[in-house]
Amino acid sequence: GANVIFMILIAIAIFVFVSYINDRHYYRCDFTASGKYSLTAKTKKILKNLDQPVFITSLLVQSKDYRFYGQIVDILEEYKYVSNKITVTLLNPLTDRTKITELAEKLKMDLEELQMNSIIFTCGDKSKHVQQSEVIEREFPFKFKGEEIFTSAVLNVTREKQTNVYFTKGHGEREYGDFERAGLGNLASAIKRA
């Protein structure tokens, strides 16, 4: 009987030791052929070279029919895994009203300006709001553009100098709010994301 108890204690000790090592040396692997669940080398380089902390706050509402919620959360966790300068906070706008009020005060915004189903990137006094609709291309087949949009947002809040783009109108130029074939709406949206 003492032999069995001794073996059980050794098994428990081995389990605890392996769990401790696993917790301290966590490593993520993507075994898909296309690297679908991995960040690109360019994004990893940008994240590793961050010199200021970037805070990412998700205001997404998780619902049963929203299939992209998991992808967004996974990619945000991947950003946090690559760089220790990234902090990710997931808030539910329907239940975490106190934290959202604190966030609005911190960003010096009205509570109405913080939109549900958005992700907010902040660094210092700069912030960038990314809408859920920007992350998912709505034309069939649906395309997830999370990494492209999120990396652009990180660069936007960490860059020293912001780039300005101007559109002129009044002399027959195309409208930047027009999303028809001849309009500049898609170009204007892409520039806003950059």
Buried (B, 14 or more C-beta within 10 A) or exposed (E): EEEEEEEEEEEEEEEEEEEEEEEEEEEEEEEEEEEEBBBEEEBBEBBEEBEEBBBBBBBBBEEEEBEBBEBBBEBBBBBBBBBEBBBBBBBBBEEBEEBBEEBBEEBEBEEEEBEEBBBBBBBEEBBBBBBBEBBBEEEEEEEBEBBBBBBBBBBBBBEEEEEEEEEEEEEEEBBBEEEEEEBBBEEBEEEEBE
